[in-house]
Amino acid sequence: MAEVTYNEDNIRSLDWKEHIRIRPGMYIGKLGDGSTQDDGIYILLKEVVDNCIDEHVMGHGKEIIIQVVEGEVTIRDYGRGIPLGKVVDCVSKINTGGKYDSKAFKKAVGLNGVGTKAVNALSNYFKVQAIREGRSKVAEFSKGEIVHDHEITSIEAENGTLISFRPDESIFKNYRYRMEFMENQLWNYAYLNAGLKLRLNDKLFYSRKGLLDLVNRKTNPDNHRYPVIHLKDEDIELALTHGTQYGEQYYTFVNGQHTTQGGTHQNAFRESIVNTLRDFYNKKFESQDIRASIIGALSIRVQEPVFESQTKTRLGSTHIAPNGATIRTFINDFIKKHLDDFLRKNPTIAQALLKRILQSERERKEIAGIKKLANQRAKKANVHNKKLRDCRIHFTKTKDERHKNTTIFITEGDSASGSITKARDVQTQAVFSLRGKPKNTYALTKKVVYENEEFNLLQHALNIEDGIDELRYNRVVIATDADVDGMHIRLLLLTFFLQFFPDLVRQGHLYILETPLFRVRNKKKTYYCYSEDEKQKAIKKLRGNPEITRFKGLGEISPDEFGDFIGKDIRLESVVLQEETEIDKVLSYYMGKNTPARQKFIIQNLKVEKEAA
């Protein structure tokens, strides 16, 4: 083995922009192409908007305007504007910003002076303009390097800051912004800042009642078991009800940041609800009966929050509540006092809440016996050998590392699962093999999960029997053939997850694997095409008379080829619930009995196809 040198020449110092560009994941999480809601291009947007929100929270600016045109983003606020003499420093000098001064930004989202610097360093083009008292300062950058430092000029415009950027395509390959993800982001900003107007390409996002609006908009009020309880005080706000869905549904925020992975505040919220209701009804209910079908939203503001990652999706703070108490004590004291007072003043709601808890208790006891037998069957079947080809990371890494970096492919049939199993990265990718078509679970109770062997083994493989807190894989990928049978299996699996484990979808864990429909090749070059349009373009590139193969099933794709499709260039379609999506209505339309609306849709589209032909 050749000796590796290690001397002064091996030691180098990176400046701020080099470090961000070489290690972008340290600053914005994963990169991605915009196909999932936590991809880097949305974090860039968030970093800029967070600064605008912080200005609003401090009492400056009531409107934020966002334009996204062909991949370029422009964001304008009407706050105080960056001090003109510090404009360049604030976007290009690491650990520089106004948020270190708690007098200026007491409860800001970003506290490390990195946000806009990361946007600057990771953008092909970045422009900042600050406007203060009739004067303007503009600076333009490319990949963090200043290319035009403009002189301060006079201007007739309202105070504020304008930032434009275009993500660097050498880092965010083939990226595109998806409006549904951006709209979800902006709705959350609106709910947390009642009265603030946000506009995205002229669409208005506005809320008057904060978290009350959030719960009513993100869930179907017709399914609420009682009117939403809305409680608010300085630095804390919550909204609470129970629905008819399976699982627990939470939306939690810290200083305006959506903590999709929860954290200490969400744990305290769940615990405090249980303790308060036990005391109020003077009965020691099981915690799972109290929290079954719960819908809760919580927002708190604290000074200098500590998150468990740069992207701030999970709160780790324990001792920095506004009143000096622990986060747990702060939330518990608020809920114990205000929720107890509310229920005493609203006995009708208190009775409806009790009725929901008792119903959950009955349902749990009814399936207890079936559940016990099903668990015994799952253990006897030895799911981890018979149905699941697990990944090695589960046996060598910590829980957080396992969850963050793992993927499981759910496929049907021996040939398809065999191809994926041989091609996968055994360290991080697992395969679960279904046998035959799953059952249509729409409108069925959770008994079916335990009575059906395939579903029972699947939930055990994912470790979601008691909710998704212990989910074993970060990405759950449905991998079925691109034919009618494959599409049907995909719909049946989507129905299963939406019916019984909707949090898996809401928290962005469920995906569809896109696999190529065609292989177009000659002796020199091969193209894998995911659509008819891509096929035609490949034929033009190769000219002549290339060989064209139509893949009808995953089993027809060799393991060597499959390795390209589930590796670093994997194409995944995230399963996303839109802001206005009502799960029951969607499942009823697609998976219920033949409804007149669905019949009409099919007939109309058949006519369109006939005319087109």
Residue, then its C-alpha position, 0 to 999 in steps of 0.5 A: m500500500a502506497e504511503v500517504t503523505y501528511n505535511e503542511d501542504n495537506i493542511r488548508s483553510l476554507d473560506w466561508k463560501e468554499h466550506i458551504r459549497i463543499r459541505p452544503g448538507m451541514y447548512i441546508g440538509k439534503l440537496g435534492d431536486g425539489s421533488t420533496q418538501d425538505d429539499g434544499i431549494y425550499i430551505l434556501l427560500k425559508e432562510v430568506v423568508d425567516n428574516c422577513i418574518d422576524e422583522h414582522v414579529m418585531g413590529h416592522g412590515k405587514e406584507i411579504i411578496i414572493q415571486v418565483v419565475e423559471g427557477e429564480v426567486t425574488i422576496r421583498d419585505y417592508g421591514r426596516g431594511i438592512p443597515l446600508g453600511k452592513v449590507v455586504d457583510c450581512v450576506s457574505k461574512i459568516n456569523t454576522g447579523g442583527k440576531y446576535d443582539s437580543k434587543a433587536f431580535k428577541k425570539a428569532v428563528g435563525l440565530n447563527g448568522v448563516g442563513t442568507k450566507a448559505v443562500n448566497a454561496l449556493s446560488n449562481y446569482f444572488k442580489v440584495q437590496a436594502i432600502r432605508e429612509g429614501r436611500s438604497k444599497v445594492a450588491e450582486f454576487s455569484k456563488g458567494e463572490i461579489v461581482h458588483d458592489h453598487e454605490i448608495t443611491s437615492i430612491e422613492a420606495e418603502n423601507g425594506t429588503l429585496i433579495s433575488f437568487r437562482p440556485d446553482e444548478s451544479i449543486f441542485k441538479n435538474y431542480r424545479y420549485r413545486m408550488e404545492f410545497m411552497e404554498n404549504q410553507l407560506w400557509n404555515y407562516a400565515y397561521l403563525n403570524a395572524g394579520l400578515k399578508l404573504r403573496l406568492n406569484d400574486k396568490l394571497f396567504y392570510s389568516r385572522k385566527g392563527l392556529l384555529d384557522l390552521v386546524n380547520r383548514k388542514t383537517n375537515p371540520d365536519n369530522h371534528r368531534y367538538p369545536v376546536i379549542h383555541l387557547k393563547d397567551e404571550d409566547i404560546e398558542l394552541a389549538l386542539t380537537h379530536g377527529t375520526q382519523y387513525g393516529e395522532q396529528y400534530y403541527t408544532f412550531v418554535n419561533g415560527q419554525h415548523t418542527t416537523q420532527g417534533g421535539t421537547h415541546q411536542n413531547a410536553f404537549r402530548e404529556s400535558i394533555v394526558n395529565t390535564l384530562r386525567d385530572f379533569y375527569n378524575k380517571k386514569f385513562e390510558s394515554q393512548d385512549i386520550r390521544a387517539s384521533i387527536i388533532g393538535a397545533l402548538s406554537i411557542r416562542v423562546q429565546e435562543p432555541v436549540f435545534e437538533s439540526q441546521t434545518k431546525t426540524r426538531l427542538g432539543s431545548t429543555h431549559i430556555a422557556p420564556n419565564g425561565a422554567t423548563i420547556r416542559t414546565f412552561i407548557n404543562d402549567f399553561i395547559k393545566k390552567h387554561l385547558d382546565d378553565f376552558l372545559r369547566k366553562n364549556p361543559t358541552i365540549a367537555q362531554a363530547l371530549l369524554k365521549r371520544i376518549l371512551q369510544s377509543e377505550r372501547e375500540r382498543k379493548e375490542i381488538a386487543g385479542i385479535k391484536k395479540l394473536a396477530n402479533q404472535r403470528a407475525k413473530k412466528a412468521n419471522v418477518h425479518n427473514k420471510k418478508l423483509r430483506d433488511c439493511r445493515i445500518h439497523f444493526t450498526k448505527t444509532k437510532d437517529e442515523r438509522h432513521k435519517n439514512t434508510t429506505i424501504f422498497i415495498t414491491e410485489g412478486d418474486s421477480a421484482s423484489g429479487s431485482i431490487t434486492k440484488a441491486r440495492d445498497v445493502q447498507t441503507q436500503a431494505v426490501f419488503s415483498l408483498r404477496g398478491k394484491p392487497k385488500n382495499t381497506y377504505a372504510l374498514t376499521k383497524k381490525v383488518v390490519y391485524e386480520n390480514e397477514e400481509f398488512n400485519l407483517l408490513q406494519h411490523a416491518l415498518n414498526i408503526e403499530d403504535g404510531i410512527d414515532e418508532l418508524r424504522y425507515n425515513r423513506v417508505v417507497i412504493a415500487t410497483d410495475a408501470d402497468v394497470d396491475g401495478m397502478h392498482i396495487r399502488l392505489l391499494l397501498l396508498t389507501f392503506f397508509l392514508q386510512f390507518f397511518p396518515d401521519l406517514v404521509r403528512q410527515g413526508h415519508l411516503y414516496i412512489l418509485e419512478t422507473p423507466l418505461f423504455r430503454v433506447r440504445n445502440k452500440k455506443k450509447t444507452y438512454y433510459c426513458y421515463s416517458e414517451d417524450e423522453k423516448q422520442k428525444a432519445i431516438k433523435k439523439l441516437r439517430g438511425n434505428p436504435e433498439i427500443t425496449r418497453f419495460k412492462g414490469l420491474g422484474e424485466i429490468s436486470p439488477d445491474e440496470f436497476g442499480d442505476f435507478i435506485g442509486k444516487d439518481i433515483r427518481l422519487e415522487s413524494v406523496v403530498l397532501q395538499e392544504e385543502t385535501e380531505i383524506d376521507k373525500v379522496l378515498s371515497y372518490y377513488m376507492g369507495k363504491n362506484t360513485p356517480a361522480r367517478q363514473k362521470f369522470i371515467i366516461q368523460n375521459l374515455k370520450v376525450e381519449k376517443e376523440a384524440a385517437 
